[in-house]
Every structure is written in structure tokens, then in C-alpha cells.
Amino acid sequence: MIDYRIDRHSGVATYVQIVQQTKQALRLGLLAPGDKLPTAREVVEATAVNPNTVLKAYRELEREGLVEARRGLGTFVRRSLGAAPADSPLRAELEDWAARARAAGLEREDVAALFTAVLETHYPVRTPDPASPKTSQGDPS
């Protein structure tokens, strides 16, 4: 089961944080098809957010085809994302790198900025050409 952590100072809407954290869990293989998401009540109790906020996030995930609500049973994962399991050797390398960055005195924001800069070099954001027909660009989040 996933435990949501809400950062009220991030500037990111709470429902978006829930959507993003669910997608991250799907990408890392922490959630798999058939798994049940926590009920809105459980999320509210753990995070003190409005129940409508949780339901809005779950509706967004359902709209994207990632989960499905089953009346009286809960909300269940329909499909996974990505191919980077939590126990990937790449994760171990990244863990080592993050430890070295911290030991070198970098703050969290410094590490995030550095990683984002490298990420943008290797995975440039493509803007759709308005003249061409729409194509699926995949999940940008």
C-alpha cells in the first residue's frame, strides 16, 4: 500500500501531489495491477487533507486509465507505468551518487537542480508541432 506525503509548502496542488506519488509508485513497481489504493478516508486520516481532494486525484488517475473504482470495493490499479523497479541497479547507483552529493555539502535543492539540468539534457521536452496531427507523446509526468 502507498503512503502519501503531502508537502503543503511545495506550491503544488495537493491532488496533483497524490497523482504524482501514485504514478511514481507505479513506475517503481511499488504498485502493480490489481493492487488496491488506500480509501479516501485512510488518506484523509493519514494526511489531514479534504476528502474531495483525494477523490479528485483518484478521478484524475481513473481518467488516465491507471486505476478503476469498483463500487463498494475501492479503487484498484489497472496498469503499471515505466520499467524502473525499486530494486534496479540504476537506483543503487543513484543512491550512491546522492550520498556523495550530500557528503560534498550539496543541499536538497542543489541536487534537484543539478539532476534536473542533466535530465533535461538527456530527455529534452518536446513541444508538439501545431501543424502536425496529434501524436501520443507518452506521460510527461
C-alpha positions in Angstrom: 0.0 0.0 0.0 1.1 3.5 -0.7 1.6 6.2 2.0 1.0 9.7 0.6 3.2 12.5 1.9 1.8 16.0 1.3 4.1 19.0 1.2 2.0 22.0 2.0 4.8 24.3 1.2 5.7 23.0 -2.3 3.3 25.2 -4.2 2.0 22.0 -5.9 -1.8 21.3 -5.5 -2.5 18.5 -3.1 -4.4 16.4 -5.5 -1.5 16.7 -8.0 0.9 15.5 -5.3 -1.3 12.4 -4.8 -1.5 11.8 -8.6 2.3 12.2 -8.9 3.1 10.0 -6.0 0.8 7.3 -7.3 2.4 7.5 -10.7 5.9 7.3 -9.1 4.8 4.2 -7.2 3.6 2.7 -10.5 6.8 3.4 -12.3 8.9 1.9 -9.5 6.8 -1.2 -9.3 5.6 -0.4 -5.8 2.1 -0.6 -7.1 1.0 -3.2 -9.6 -2.2 -4.0 -11.5 -4.8 -5.4 -9.1 -3.4 -3.5 -6.0 -5.9 -1.5 -4.0 -5.2 2.1 -3.3 -6.0 3.4 0.2 -9.5 4.6 0.7 -10.2 8.3 0.7 -10.9 8.0 4.4 -7.5 6.4 5.0 -5.7 9.1 3.1 -7.6 11.8 4.9 -6.7 10.3 8.3 -3.0 10.0 7.3 -2.6 13.4 5.7 -5.4 15.6 7.0 -6.5 16.7 3.5 -10.1 17.2 2.4 -11.8 14.0 1.2 -12.8 15.8 -2.0 -9.2 16.4 -2.8 -8.4 12.7 -2.6 -11.4 11.9 -4.7 -10.3 14.4 -7.3 -6.9 12.8 -7.5 -8.4 9.3 -7.9 -10.8 10.6 -10.6 -7.8 12.0 -12.5 -5.9 8.7 -12.2 -9.1 6.9 -13.4 -9.4 9.4 -16.3 -5.9 8.5 -17.3 -6.8 4.8 -17.2 -4.4 4.0 -14.4 -6.9 3.0 -11.8 -10.5 1.9 -11.6 -13.1 2.5 -8.9 -15.2 -0.5 -8.0 -18.4 0.4 -6.2 -18.3 -0.8 -2.6 -14.8 -2.3 -3.0 -12.4 0.6 -3.5 -10.0 1.9 -6.1 -7.7 -0.6 -7.9 -4.6 -0.2 -10.1 -5.4 -1.1 -13.7 -1.9 -0.8 -15.3 1.6 0.0 -14.4 4.0 2.6 -15.7 7.6 2.5 -16.8 10.2 -0.1 -16.3 12.3 1.1 -13.4 11.7 -1.3 -10.5 12.6 -0.1 -7.0 15.4 -2.7 -6.8 17.0 -1.6 -10.1 20.8 -1.4 -10.2 20.4 2.1 -11.6 18.6 3.0 -8.4 21.5 1.7 -6.4 23.9 3.9 -8.5 21.7 6.9 -8.0 21.6 6.2 -4.2 25.4 6.2 -4.2 25.5 9.4 -6.2 23.0 11.1 -3.9 25.1 10.1 -0.8 28.2 11.5 -2.4 26.4 14.7 -3.3 25.3 15.1 0.3 28.8 14.3 1.6 30.1 17.0 -0.7 27.8 19.5 1.1 25.1 19.9 -1.6 21.6 20.8 -0.3 18.5 19.1 -1.5 17.6 22.0 -3.8 21.2 21.9 -5.3 20.9 18.2 -6.0 17.4 18.7 -7.5 18.6 21.5 -9.8 21.7 19.5 -10.9 19.7 16.4 -11.6 17.0 18.4 -13.4 19.7 20.0 -15.6 21.2 16.6 -16.5 17.7 15.1 -17.1 16.8 17.9 -19.5 20.0 17.3 -21.4 19.2 13.6 -21.9 15.4 13.8 -22.1 14.6 17.1 -23.8 10.9 18.2 -23.5 9.4 18.1 -26.9 6.8 20.6 -27.8 4.1 19.4 -30.3 4.2 20.9 -33.7 0.8 22.7 -34.1 0.9 21.9 -37.9 1.2 18.2 -37.4 -1.5 15.8 -36.3 -1.6 15.0 -32.6 0.5 12.0 -31.6 0.9 10.4 -28.2 4.0 11.8 -26.5 3.6 9.5 -23.5 3.1 10.5 -19.9 5.0 13.8 -19.3 4.9 13.5 -15.5 
